[in-house]
């Protein structure tokens, strides 16, 4: 026996056994294990015995033998506890339906606004992020030395893509991508569509869900794939596959067959296109170009590299490509060629010139995020205020819970778990609101096509989860901590006062009112600005004029003649651009200084036809040949910019030709009111061909003449797209855009007023409930309407006053800045928006409180005082 | 009849505890099964079965008999409870009854020749 006990079972397994084993079984198990160890030791030797001991310890590691701190009994009661919390919470909510509705509805509206804002921001930043190979795809970019330092370009010389296979053998797939506004003709109707020319490899690198057909259709050079929207637009309900369309590129028409239709992209694709076309079909008719010219042509080039480690080995290949480029095109040499990860394209879009993403629309993002957080804050404050007051009805419950041993943390958890229930409900309702009301409305306004995609979009779950946590804690933490802080003795004595007089409540209410004022001011100021702008004088006569585009210079004179012969057309005039479109900037030279000035090139009767108001000097003389060579008109802004006065002695040089300024016209709006009026030069050009024709009609005839003009146009120019419009309609898109923003702002103003009204109503009615006896006693002792109203109104009027001051200051600062960033011409935040905001809020407060006063006046004090 | 649903190893362990009579604990049951049937069973499996049978009320146990090999730890000694005995009896009866019902022909090796 002694010899045996010289050896001990291995220490670590033994300790492990002691660590995990249930104490009630440890003695039995460990004893048996030891006994077997010594038996084994005797029979089979030390190492085997030790090994067997270890094996036994592991095999004893079973569920029934493992020590558990929470026995199953304890977890059961915890489950019951939460069930109990939820049940109590649910009963409380049901008992106070009105206030529950206010909280849940408010939160749901806020969640809806947040969702819309989130979706809008996400569709900008997470574009294309659902692509399965997004981490393997890279865009080729190059860096070149420009005047203002190094610039990175997203377009790379087109022939490089042919050299990729031999220089970069790590590349699995590659594609060129070129977006072009091509003319699409189907069933004798023309459309301008965003056509994306791609290599067939594109469809292997990027995955699209197909509605009809299959992605491989693009391997055929004469097949195209349409987006859902385009297919709807062209074919409606008929089956699109196999239908024929023609596309005009570089003046050549080519027939294609529809090979597939993509499922709705919901604005989530990185590329913005209406149809996909095999790029090889483009090359066949662009013929053989000179080598150097081909290298001048820039194009987006994407490659797919499966193995991320091989990217570092590609530098030699890039070096090689760069050398080839520098040899062929030494005037614009590349400094380096590199890769831009597909996933970074949006984030780095600022650094890449001519990249896939050209602008990020930061303004709308900020606006929407601001509105959403405004509404969210309002709703959360509502909820905080109301739940503090609601808890006043549960003081006894809190007191008793504390007396029978609830810890404060347990009470906090109880209130938070009730809150979680409300917030989950609000989130659910908010999703429904978003899906069925907010999002369709917003899509309509912003002409977007966004959708809540719960199945494929993982980010939205993260967002919703985060939002749930945020509103649960933001709205629940303060009430939970506040309510659980009372002493049970004072609660049960009936001494505990709660809530409505609290400073915190007043602060929140003030803040709410301030937010409401700001949003009302924003809405009304925007409406006012739009109203003023709609009536604004454009600086010229925009009635009775039709603008017609001339895509092909060959048909210019023919079209002009045809249109002139129309009875109700009094005058026709050609121009390079038309007023209302963006004008080309040119460099002019005056007294050895260079200026960038907009140029309007037109026939000499254009200023007169347009009805520009002459300020000084004269307009062009129609028959004068010298006017066409050496005269220009300028606008007042031009003189201001160069600080000149008319008449000018010096000449102004454009393209090294000196010009006389023969007249000055009043400023007029060539672009929408979002921008200031730029300095402008009008030049009467020789009778050449122009891009646009402006028709002056007899009074009131323009609208009726439109169909005739369109018919003549299509007769003269068979393959083209008629883009004629009335001069009065040139700002139509812009007006629609600002109307959309106006609707969003009005909606948020109404929502914020609604939310703060509901919050106030809940607050007033709850505090009224607890003070009704007070008022009844007053009534019994002879208080009249004025006394009671004064008593009730005083506090809210003070809050209104504070909020009015704060809100006015804040909105003058914020909303003015907002309007200025949106419009160069705006109404500013004047007395109208401020005054109406204050009056609206005052009316709302008075109305809400009055409803409670009415309640007090109607009630019979005897009944109230008799009860209890 | 409610019946006792005993697993194969459960039945074996229950019988062994009966055989060992007051000296049954983990290791001794293991040894006994090994000696009687030649089956090597893992000690942890024996423990699980013993505890499960005790939970079912077929065995009862008390602590006792510390030895030096066990590091001074006591054994948990199992003995068959009254319902344990009933269970054995029932299982045995059931087996016998089923056995008796097998047609004799099946045991006749000359069948079919």
Interface residues (C-beta under 8 A of the other chain):
Chain A: X1 X4 X5 X25 X27 X28 X29 X30 X31 X32 X33 X34 X35 X36 X38 X39 X56 X59 X60 X62 X64 X65
Chain B: X25 X26 X27 X30 X42 X43 X44 X45 X47 X48 X51 X63 X66 X67 X68 X69 X70 X71 X73 X74 X75 X76
